[in-house]
Each structure stands twice: as structure tokens, then as C-alpha cells.
């Protein structure tokens, strides 16, 4: 019997599965980062939306990982919080530390 981690590793060998997983992971991770930064800044989704000229609903979708936003919009959302996007690439498979 395999562990959940082994099951995921096996599934990621399929390029189609890896593409979908990578896309969803990127959207989810950005959403978490945005939500935490927004809350730390004491701002609401409405506040951020007004500053970037998007709806509160779209900010909510971004934070839930449901929006397929552009890098430009990601940069704008972070910029109004005094942050910038720093991109690093890490292996899709394995632990967060790349092992």
C-alpha cells in the first residue's frame, strides 16, 4: 500500500497531471500570500479591489485560488500592500525544501 505522498509523486509522472497540479498550486500559493499580506496590512478585500480597480469578488477568487490572474495583476495586488513579487522555481515533486 502506498502513502498519499507516494501516490502524488506517481501521479505527477503524468505530464497532464503535473501541468494541472502546477497551475493550481501556483494560484493557491499566491492566494494565501495575498490574503495574509492583506490581513497584516489591515485591509479588506474591498479596499484592495478599489486600489487595483477590480471587484471585491475577484479579490476573493484570487485569495481562494480560483482566479487565473496575470503576473501583472499579481504585481499590482502586492504593490498596493507595499510588496513585490519575487519568483523562484522549485521542484514540483518532493518536499518544500527541494529534497
Secondary structure as GFF3:
##gff-version 3
##sequence-region A 1 99
A	DSSP	alpha_helix	4	11	.	.	.	ID=ss1
A	DSSP	alpha_helix	15	40	.	.	.	ID=ss2
A	DSSP	alpha_helix	45	52	.	.	.	ID=ss3
A	DSSP	alpha_helix	56	64	.	.	.	ID=ss4
A	DSSP	alpha_helix	71	79	.	.	.	ID=ss5
###
